[in-house]
């Protein structure tokens, strides 16, 4: 079985030379996602570190298993990996049926939604991605415990806590009526 530090090194090597849409080394993104999952244990931290490795590198799920990555981690990575021909909205609905995958994707979405990252993108792309990520949060957050969302978002993208509070208020008003 791999340790978190071994998986971090694997992710760093796998994503070596890759940058995100804003030109930042890609490993910083997966490390931010992993940091948001720290409250849920080492397996989810490892899943955060590896969440894009199958999709964006030469690594496969089989290779991860052969390298000693725990089965729960590989299962979460497979669950969040894009499949060719599957629309994003369908992928999000599929992810929302798996608790581990949901938590990993909430952390990924929260980091992708950071304004300090988005502000470096062209306005048209920024607006399109903001709408895409907000729609995904509608599905993902409905599938998760609110305390879990708070734990992740509080680390990865604290300004999203306000969005979470705004979503909670209409429910609280309905209960009071």
N, C-alpha and C positions, 0 to 999 in steps of 0.2 A: 504494500500500500504506500502511496505517495504522501508526503507531508505537504503542508501549505507552502513552505519555502521551496520545496522541489517543484511543485506545480507552478509557483510564481516564476521560477527559472525556466520551466518548460514554456510557459506563456510568453515570457520575454524573448526567448529564442525563436519561438514560432512566429511571433509578430515583429521580429527584428527587421528594421528597414521600412515598416509600414507606418503610415501616418493617417490621422483621421481627416475629415473633410476640411478641417481648419489648419492642417499642417503639423499638428502636435503628434509626437510618437504615440502610436496606437496603444502600446502597453499601458500608458497612463489612463486610458479609458477603462480597460479591463480591471486595472487596479482600483479605480474609483468605484466601479460596480462591486467588486469584491469587498471593499471597505464598508459599503452599505449593507452587506450581508453578514458582517461579523457577529451580530447578535444571534444569528441562527446556527452557528457552529461551523467547524472546519469544512464539512462537505459543501455547504452552500458558498463559503468563501472560495473554495476551489472551483465550484461551478461558475462563480462570477469571473474568476481569472480565465477560465477556459470557454466562456459562453460563446465566443465568436471563432474559436480556433478551428472547428470543423468547417464552418462556413467560409472562412477567409484565409485559410492556410492549407498546406498539403496534409495536415493531420486528419485522420478519420476516427470515428468512434472506436473501431476495432483496434487501431493503433494506440489510442488512449488506454483501452482496456489492457492491451499487451504491455503497456508501459507501467501498469500498476495503479492507474487512476481508479478510485473506488467506483463500483457499479452505480451507486446513487448519483454520483457526480456526472458520470457519463450519461446516465438517463436524463438528467436535467439539461445537459448540453444538447443532447439530441432533440429534446422537446422544444428548445428555443431556436434551433437551427432552421433557417429558411429552406424550404423544399422547392425545387424548380416547379414553376407553374401554379403554385399555391398563392393566392392573393394574400396580402398582408393582413387584411381584416379577418380572414379565415384562420390564418396562423395565430393571431391574437386570441381568437375564440378557442382554438385548440389548446393553446398554452394555459388559458384560464381554467382548464379542467384538471390541471396538475399543480399542487401547492408549491412544490419546489420550483418548477418552471415559472409559475406566476411571480414568486418572490424575486427570482433572478431577472425576469423581464421588467418588473417594477423598478428595480435598481438600474437596469440598463436604460429604461425610458426616462427615469429621473435624471440620469447623467446626460443623456442626449438632449434633454429639455433645459439644461442650464443656459441661462441668458448669456453668460460670459462666453460660452461656446458658440451659441447661435448668432451672436452679434457679429461674428467674423464671416458669416455667410452672406451671399447676395440676398437682398430683401425678398425677392420672389421665392427663393428656396427656403428662407427662414420662415416665411408665412405658411408655406405648404407643409413643411415639417412640423411646425407648431400645431397645426390642425390635425395632422396625422397622429402625433404623439398624444394630444389631448383626447382624441377619439379612442386611442388604445387604452389610456388611463380609465376611461369610462368602463371598459370591459374588465381590465385587470383589477382595478380597485374594487369593483363590485364582487370580485371573486376572492378577495383577501380580507383578513381581519384588519380592522382600522388601526389597531396598535402595531401590527406588523408594518403597515404602510408608513405610519409615523416613524417607526424605528429606522426604516430604510431612507425615507425622504429627509428625515432630520439630519442624516449624515451626508447624503449625496447631493441634495438640492433643497435646503431648508425653505426657500421661498415657496415651494410647492405645498408646504404645510397650510398656507393661507387658502389655497385652492381646496385642500381637503376640508378645512373648516367651513368654507362656503358650501361645499356639497353636503356637509353634515347639518347645517342650519335648516334647510327646507324640511329634512326628515324630522328634526326636533320640533319644528313648528307644527307639522302634521300631527305628531303625537300629542301635542298640547291641546289641539282642537277637539 
